[in-house]
Amino acid sequence: MTNKLNFARHKSRRDYLISNSPDPRLRMIYRIRHYTGWLLVIVSALFLVLNLQLFTPTSLKNIRSSLKAASRVSAGDTTVISYPSGTNKCMLPFGNGLAICSDKTLNFELPSNYSQMEMNLSYANPVMRASNQYLLVFDRGAYRFTVTNTLSELYSQTMQSPVTNADISANGSVAIVTDEAGYKSAVTVYNIDNEQLYKWSSPDYYIMSAVLSPDGKRLALFCFRQEGLTLVSKLFFTDINSTEKPSESETITNVDMNGSLVLGMKYLGNNTVCVVCDNATYVVSRGGQIRYHTEYQADSLIAFDLSDDCVALATESYSQSSRADIVLINARGTASRNPLSLSTEPDSISYCDGRLAVLTGDTVTFYSKSLREIDQQTNLAGVSRVYMRSGGTAFALFSSQARVLNIGNPLKDLNSDGG
């Protein structure tokens, strides 16, 4: 005890001498060290306050299980993602694995056959939307939605009206479309703290789809209404902080969609939206300029995939030598110079980070952004869908498991191991 007291007195006297030293360099070093110490304390306190959800019992349990599982991963484990028992309703790539919503639970499964997150979630008709960090699950036709990260639930909410569609941005804001009582429909935007930022209840239009820009500041709405025998569809652009209502304002940008019905929509960056409709595809700037437009027969659209910066579009080919054409369209509205012509219609297509994956039968073929073939993996019997992921990998989905496909490293025949 005496030694500790002597050390404390010595340290206090040394600090006093340095802080009052005639040498300005020593005084500067003391001040920098002093303020740096307090800055670290403040930053640590702010981190704890802003990330309390990481330190809940559930999150800590998930973190411990992840670290434990990671410590026992072997090279032979890393190509398999197993599905939990139960009826799988929907699956979606999320983080480094798959989010799987079954009849009773929501799971986040990683390669090497371990679950990083599992939570009770009894949704009758679940639909998932994902950004890089956040996952949104809503019960279409019912009232609830849930927002999670890869470790735990952030919040759940019950709406007053049935949810028909929804979207989530990169910053965690969500847009919830509801079949609003007393109106045609409504859209409500919440931030990651579950605070309401915006709401529009429309007496005139049905809102089919609402998408947020990655920064969560802008909203695009695909709406329609019936005028006699004519279907009127419009694309509205509005800011989240706007107090004006789209259909009542002459200053809010709107674009005539020529009676089309939307099948999928996404912001390609913060300034343009791609709208895939039943008979046409558009890329539209938030100022209302149509930068790309292609039309096709209503039954000619085979498949499409909307990513953060590009849309992959597969349609029936009008050439005698091919059955399908695939084009990539970027945020500027620039399409592939020449389409990728296929002799067989694709069963699934997926685009991410400059790589396109095309599933036909039991074969997945990978293409570069210029639609040049770079790899092909065959003998994937039983594969139902492919998802392209960043970093040059893809997920091939089977009935009871998913497999990680690495470009340039074809897998062996999966028939032999229960794929």
C-alpha positions as CSV (number, residue, x, y, z in Angstrom):
1,M,0.0,0.0,0.0
2,T,2.9,2.4,0.9
3,N,4.5,1.7,-2.5
4,K,1.2,2.5,-4.3
5,L,0.8,5.8,-2.4
6,N,4.4,6.8,-3.1
7,F,3.9,6.0,-6.9
8,A,0.7,8.1,-7.0
9,R,2.5,11.0,-5.3
10,H,5.4,10.7,-7.6
11,K,3.1,10.6,-10.7
12,S,1.1,13.6,-9.5
13,R,4.3,15.7,-8.8
14,R,5.7,14.7,-12.2
15,D,2.4,15.8,-14.0
16,Y,2.5,19.1,-12.1
17,L,6.1,19.7,-13.1
18,I,5.4,18.9,-16.8
19,S,2.3,21.0,-16.9
20,N,4.2,24.0,-15.5
21,S,7.5,23.4,-17.2
22,P,9.2,26.4,-18.7
23,D,9.7,24.3,-21.9
24,P,6.6,24.9,-24.1
25,R,7.0,21.6,-25.8
26,L,6.6,19.7,-22.6
27,R,3.5,21.7,-21.7
28,M,2.1,21.0,-25.2
29,I,2.7,17.2,-24.8
30,Y,0.9,17.3,-21.4
31,R,-2.1,19.1,-22.8
32,I,-2.4,16.7,-25.8
33,R,-2.1,13.7,-23.5
34,H,-4.7,15.2,-21.1
35,Y,-7.3,16.1,-23.7
36,T,-6.7,12.8,-25.6
37,G,-7.5,10.9,-22.5
38,W,-10.8,12.8,-21.9
39,L,-11.7,12.4,-25.7
40,L,-11.3,8.6,-25.4
41,V,-13.6,8.6,-22.4
42,I,-16.3,10.7,-24.2
43,V,-16.1,8.6,-27.4
44,S,-16.4,5.4,-25.4
45,A,-19.4,6.7,-23.6
46,L,-21.1,7.8,-26.8
47,F,-20.4,4.4,-28.4
48,L,-22.1,2.6,-25.5
49,V,-25.1,5.0,-25.6
50,L,-25.5,4.7,-29.4
51,N,-25.0,0.9,-29.5
52,L,-26.9,-0.4,-26.5
53,Q,-28.6,-3.0,-28.7
54,L,-25.2,-4.7,-29.1
55,F,-25.0,-5.3,-25.4
56,T,-28.4,-6.9,-24.8
57,P,-28.4,-10.5,-23.4
58,T,-29.6,-11.8,-26.8
59,S,-26.9,-9.9,-28.7
60,L,-24.1,-11.0,-26.3
61,K,-25.3,-14.6,-26.6
62,N,-25.2,-14.4,-30.4
63,I,-21.8,-12.8,-30.4
64,R,-20.5,-15.6,-28.1
65,S,-22.0,-18.3,-30.3
66,S,-20.5,-16.6,-33.4
67,L,-17.0,-16.5,-31.9
68,K,-17.3,-20.1,-30.6
69,A,-18.4,-21.3,-34.0
70,A,-15.7,-19.3,-35.8
71,S,-13.1,-21.0,-33.7
72,R,-14.0,-24.4,-34.9
73,V,-14.6,-23.6,-38.6
74,S,-12.5,-25.9,-40.9
75,A,-11.8,-25.5,-44.6
76,G,-14.3,-28.2,-45.5
77,D,-17.2,-26.5,-43.7
78,T,-17.2,-23.1,-45.5
79,T,-19.2,-24.0,-48.6
80,V,-22.5,-25.1,-46.9
81,I,-25.4,-23.2,-45.4
82,S,-28.0,-25.4,-43.9
83,Y,-31.6,-24.4,-43.5
84,P,-33.4,-24.7,-40.1
85,S,-36.2,-27.2,-39.8
86,G,-39.7,-26.0,-40.6
87,T,-41.4,-24.7,-43.7
88,N,-39.1,-22.2,-45.4
89,K,-41.2,-19.2,-46.6
90,C,-38.5,-17.0,-48.0
91,M,-34.7,-16.6,-48.1
92,L,-32.5,-13.5,-48.9
93,P,-28.8,-12.9,-48.9
94,F,-27.9,-10.7,-45.9
95,G,-24.5,-9.8,-44.6
96,N,-22.2,-12.8,-45.2
97,G,-25.0,-15.4,-45.1
98,L,-28.7,-16.0,-45.7
99,A,-31.7,-14.6,-43.8
100,I,-34.3,-17.4,-43.7
101,C,-37.8,-16.7,-42.6
102,S,-39.7,-20.0,-41.9
103,D,-43.2,-20.5,-40.5
104,K,-42.1,-19.8,-36.9
105,T,-38.6,-18.2,-36.8
106,L,-36.3,-15.8,-38.5
107,N,-32.7,-17.1,-38.8
108,F,-29.4,-15.6,-40.0
109,E,-27.3,-18.6,-41.2
110,L,-23.6,-18.4,-42.2
111,P,-21.4,-20.9,-44.0
112,S,-20.0,-23.6,-41.9
113,N,-23.4,-24.7,-40.7
114,Y,-24.0,-22.4,-37.7
115,S,-26.7,-19.9,-36.9
116,Q,-25.7,-16.4,-35.9
117,M,-29.2,-15.3,-35.1
118,E,-32.5,-17.0,-34.3
119,M,-35.7,-15.2,-33.2
120,N,-39.4,-16.1,-33.0
121,L,-41.3,-14.5,-35.8
122,S,-44.7,-16.0,-36.7
123,Y,-45.6,-14.2,-40.0
124,A,-48.1,-15.9,-42.2
125,N,-46.8,-14.2,-45.5
126,P,-43.4,-12.8,-44.7
127,V,-41.5,-10.6,-47.2
128,M,-37.9,-9.5,-46.7
129,R,-35.9,-6.5,-47.9
130,A,-32.2,-6.1,-47.0
131,S,-29.5,-3.4,-47.1
132,N,-25.9,-4.0,-46.2
133,Q,-26.5,-3.6,-42.5
134,Y,-30.2,-3.9,-41.9
135,L,-33.0,-6.4,-42.6
136,L,-36.7,-5.6,-42.9
137,V,-39.3,-8.3,-42.6
138,F,-43.0,-7.5,-43.0
139,D,-46.1,-9.7,-43.0
140,R,-47.9,-8.8,-46.3
141,G,-51.6,-8.4,-45.7
142,A,-51.2,-8.3,-42.0
143,Y,-50.0,-5.5,-39.6
144,R,-46.5,-6.2,-38.3
145,F,-43.0,-5.5,-39.5
146,T,-39.6,-6.1,-37.8
147,V,-36.1,-4.5,-38.4
148,T,-33.0,-6.4,-37.4
149,N,-29.2,-6.4,-37.9
150,T,-27.1,-9.5,-38.2
151,L,-27.2,-10.1,-34.4
152,S,-30.6,-9.2,-33.0
153,E,-33.9,-7.5,-33.4
154,L,-33.7,-3.7,-33.4
155,Y,-37.5,-3.1,-33.2
156,S,-40.9,-4.4,-34.2
157,Q,-44.0,-2.5,-34.8
158,T,-47.7,-3.1,-35.3
159,M,-49.4,-0.8,-37.8
160,Q,-53.0,0.3,-37.6
161,S,-53.7,-0.9,-41.2
162,P,-52.5,-3.9,-43.3
163,V,-49.0,-3.7,-44.8
164,T,-49.0,-4.2,-48.6
165,N,-45.3,-3.3,-49.4
166,A,-42.2,-1.9,-47.8
167,D,-38.6,-0.9,-48.4
168,I,-35.4,-0.3,-46.4
169,S,-32.5,2.1,-47.1
170,A,-28.8,1.7,-46.4
171,N,-29.1,4.0,-43.3
172,G,-31.9,1.8,-41.8
173,S,-34.9,4.0,-42.6
174,V,-38.0,2.1,-43.7
175,A,-41.0,3.0,-45.9
176,I,-44.1,1.1,-45.0
177,V,-47.1,1.1,-47.5
178,T,-50.4,0.3,-45.9
179,D,-54.0,-0.2,-47.1
180,E,-55.2,2.8,-45.0
181,A,-58.7,2.9,-43.7
182,G,-60.5,6.0,-45.1
183,Y,-58.0,6.4,-47.9
184,K,-56.8,4.5,-51.0
185,S,-53.5,3.8,-49.3
186,A,-50.7,5.4,-47.3
187,V,-46.9,5.4,-46.9
188,T,-45.1,6.1,-43.6
189,V,-41.3,6.5,-43.2
190,Y,-39.5,5.6,-39.9
191,N,-35.8,6.0,-39.1
192,I,-33.6,3.4,-37.5
193,D,-34.8,4.6,-34.0
194,N,-38.4,3.9,-35.0
195,E,-39.2,7.6,-35.2
196,Q,-41.8,8.7,-37.8
197,L,-40.2,11.0,-40.4
198,Y,-42.9,11.3,-43.0
199,K,-46.4,10.2,-43.8
200,W,-48.7,10.6,-46.8
201,S,-52.3,9.2,-46.8
202,S,-53.6,9.3,-50.3
203,P,-57.3,9.8,-51.1
204,D,-56.8,9.5,-54.8
205,Y,-54.0,7.0,-55.6
206,Y,-53.2,3.4,-54.7
207,I,-49.5,3.2,-53.8
208,M,-48.1,0.0,-55.3
209,S,-44.5,0.5,-54.4
210,A,-42.4,2.9,-52.3
211,V,-38.5,2.9,-52.4
212,L,-36.0,5.0,-50.4
213,S,-32.7,6.4,-51.6
214,P,-29.7,4.9,-49.9
215,D,-29.2,7.9,-47.8
216,G,-32.9,7.8,-46.7
217,K,-33.6,11.4,-47.7
218,R,-35.7,10.8,-50.8
219,L,-38.8,8.7,-51.6
220,A,-40.1,7.4,-54.9
221,L,-43.7,6.2,-55.1
222,F,-45.4,4.2,-57.9
223,C,-49.1,5.0,-57.7
224,F,-52.2,4.3,-59.9
225,R,-55.9,5.1,-60.0
226,Q,-58.8,4.2,-62.2
227,E,-60.4,7.0,-64.4
228,G,-63.4,5.4,-66.0
229,L,-61.9,2.5,-68.2
230,T,-58.4,4.1,-68.1
231,L,-55.7,3.1,-65.7
232,V,-53.5,6.1,-64.8
233,S,-50.1,5.2,-63.2
234,K,-47.6,7.8,-62.0
235,L,-44.2,7.9,-60.5
236,F,-43.8,10.5,-57.7
237,F,-40.6,11.8,-56.2
238,T,-40.6,13.6,-52.9
239,D,-38.2,14.4,-50.1
240,I,-38.7,13.0,-46.6
241,N,-38.5,16.4,-45.0
242,S,-41.2,17.8,-47.4
243,T,-44.5,18.9,-46.0
244,E,-46.2,18.9,-49.5
245,K,-48.3,15.9,-50.5
246,P,-47.4,14.3,-53.9
247,S,-50.8,14.4,-55.6
248,E,-51.7,17.8,-54.3
249,S,-48.5,19.6,-55.2
250,E,-47.5,21.1,-58.6
251,T,-43.8,21.3,-57.5
252,I,-43.3,17.6,-56.7
253,T,-42.0,15.8,-59.7
254,N,-44.2,13.2,-61.2
255,V,-43.8,11.0,-64.3
256,D,-46.5,9.4,-66.4
257,M,-46.1,5.6,-66.4
258,N,-48.5,5.1,-69.3
259,G,-50.8,2.7,-67.5
260,S,-48.1,0.2,-66.6
261,L,-48.1,-1.8,-63.4
262,V,-44.9,-2.0,-61.4
263,L,-43.2,-5.4,-60.7
264,G,-40.0,-4.0,-59.0
265,M,-38.4,-0.7,-58.3
266,K,-35.2,0.5,-56.7
267,Y,-33.0,3.6,-56.4
268,L,-29.7,3.2,-58.3
269,G,-27.7,5.5,-56.2
270,N,-29.3,8.6,-54.7
271,N,-30.5,10.3,-57.9
272,T,-32.1,7.8,-60.3
273,V,-34.8,5.1,-59.9
274,C,-35.2,1.9,-62.0
275,V,-38.8,0.9,-62.5
276,V,-39.5,-2.6,-64.0
277,C,-43.1,-2.8,-65.2
278,D,-45.2,-5.5,-66.8
279,N,-44.6,-4.1,-70.3
280,A,-41.7,-1.7,-70.0
281,T,-38.6,-0.8,-68.0
282,Y,-37.6,2.8,-67.1
283,V,-34.6,4.5,-65.5
284,V,-35.8,7.9,-64.3
285,S,-34.0,10.8,-62.6
286,R,-35.5,12.4,-59.5
287,G,-36.0,15.5,-61.7
288,G,-38.4,13.5,-63.9
289,Q,-36.1,12.9,-66.9
290,I,-36.5,9.4,-68.5
291,R,-32.9,8.3,-69.1
292,Y,-33.8,4.8,-70.3
293,H,-36.9,3.2,-71.7
294,T,-37.5,-0.1,-73.3
295,E,-40.9,-1.8,-74.1
296,Y,-41.8,-5.5,-74.4
297,Q,-44.8,-7.7,-74.5
298,A,-46.4,-8.3,-71.2
299,D,-45.5,-12.0,-71.3
300,S,-41.9,-11.4,-72.7
301,L,-40.3,-10.5,-69.4
302,I,-38.4,-13.6,-68.1
303,A,-36.5,-12.3,-65.1
304,F,-34.9,-9.2,-63.6
305,D,-32.6,-8.4,-60.7
306,L,-32.2,-4.9,-59.1
307,S,-28.9,-4.1,-57.4
308,D,-27.6,-0.9,-55.9
309,D,-26.1,0.4,-59.1
310,C,-27.5,-1.6,-62.0
311,V,-30.5,-3.7,-63.2
312,A,-30.2,-7.0,-65.0
313,L,-33.1,-7.6,-67.4
314,A,-33.9,-10.8,-69.2
315,T,-36.5,-10.8,-72.0
316,E,-37.5,-13.2,-74.7
317,S,-35.4,-12.8,-77.8
318,Y,-36.7,-12.0,-81.2
319,S,-33.7,-13.6,-82.9
320,Q,-34.1,-17.1,-84.4
321,S,-30.7,-18.2,-82.9
322,S,-31.5,-17.4,-79.3
323,R,-34.3,-17.7,-76.8
324,A,-33.4,-14.9,-74.4
325,D,-31.5,-11.6,-74.2
326,I,-30.0,-10.1,-71.1
327,V,-29.0,-6.5,-70.8
328,L,-27.4,-4.5,-67.9
329,I,-28.6,-1.0,-67.4
330,N,-26.8,1.4,-65.0
331,A,-27.9,4.5,-63.0
332,R,-27.1,6.8,-65.9
333,G,-29.5,4.9,-68.1
334,T,-26.8,3.3,-70.2
335,A,-27.5,-0.2,-71.4
336,S,-25.1,-2.9,-72.5
337,R,-23.8,-2.2,-76.0
338,N,-24.8,-5.7,-77.1
339,P,-27.2,-8.0,-75.3
340,L,-26.2,-11.4,-73.9
341,S,-28.0,-13.9,-76.1
342,L,-28.8,-17.3,-74.6
343,S,-30.0,-20.4,-76.4
344,T,-32.1,-21.4,-73.3
345,E,-34.3,-19.2,-71.1
346,P,-32.6,-18.6,-67.7
347,D,-34.2,-20.0,-64.5
348,S,-32.7,-17.2,-62.4
349,I,-30.4,-14.3,-62.8
350,S,-28.5,-12.2,-60.3
351,Y,-26.1,-9.2,-60.5
352,C,-23.8,-7.7,-57.9
353,D,-20.5,-5.7,-57.9
354,G,-19.8,-6.1,-61.7
355,R,-20.6,-9.8,-61.9
356,L,-23.7,-11.5,-63.4
357,A,-24.7,-15.0,-62.5
358,V,-27.2,-16.9,-64.8
359,L,-28.8,-20.2,-63.9
360,T,-30.0,-22.5,-66.7
361,G,-30.9,-26.1,-65.7
362,D,-28.1,-27.4,-63.5
363,T,-25.5,-24.9,-64.7
364,V,-24.5,-21.5,-63.4
365,T,-22.5,-19.3,-65.7
366,F,-20.7,-16.1,-64.6
367,Y,-20.2,-13.0,-66.7
368,S,-18.3,-9.8,-66.3
369,K,-20.0,-6.4,-66.5
370,S,-19.2,-6.3,-70.2
371,L,-21.2,-9.7,-70.5
372,R,-18.0,-11.7,-71.2
373,E,-18.2,-15.2,-69.8
374,I,-15.6,-15.7,-67.0
375,D,-16.6,-19.0,-65.4
376,Q,-19.1,-21.9,-65.6
377,Q,-20.1,-24.4,-62.9
378,T,-22.1,-27.5,-63.9
379,N,-23.7,-30.6,-62.4
380,L,-25.6,-28.5,-59.8
381,A,-28.6,-30.9,-59.8
382,G,-31.6,-29.6,-57.8
383,V,-30.5,-26.0,-57.8
384,S,-33.5,-23.7,-57.7
385,R,-32.0,-20.2,-57.6
386,V,-28.7,-18.3,-57.6
387,Y,-27.8,-15.1,-55.8
388,M,-24.6,-13.2,-56.8
389,R,-22.7,-11.8,-53.9
390,S,-19.9,-9.3,-53.5
391,G,-16.3,-10.5,-53.5
392,G,-16.8,-13.0,-56.4
393,T,-19.0,-15.5,-54.7
394,A,-22.6,-16.7,-55.3
395,F,-25.2,-18.7,-53.3
396,A,-26.8,-21.6,-55.1
397,L,-30.1,-22.6,-53.3
398,F,-31.2,-26.2,-53.1
399,S,-34.1,-27.8,-51.2
400,S,-32.3,-28.3,-47.9
401,Q,-29.1,-26.3,-48.1
402,A,-27.3,-23.5,-50.0
403,R,-23.8,-23.8,-51.5
404,V,-21.2,-21.1,-51.9
405,L,-19.9,-20.9,-55.5
406,N,-16.5,-19.2,-56.0
407,I,-15.8,-17.8,-59.4
408,G,-12.7,-19.5,-60.9
409,N,-13.0,-22.4,-58.5
410,P,-15.7,-24.7,-59.8
411,L,-17.2,-27.1,-57.3
412,K,-17.3,-30.8,-57.8
413,D,-20.5,-32.7,-58.7
414,L,-23.0,-31.9,-56.0
415,N,-25.1,-35.1,-56.7
416,S,-22.7,-37.2,-54.6
417,D,-23.2,-35.2,-51.4
418,G,-26.9,-34.6,-51.2
419,G,-27.0,-31.2,-52.9
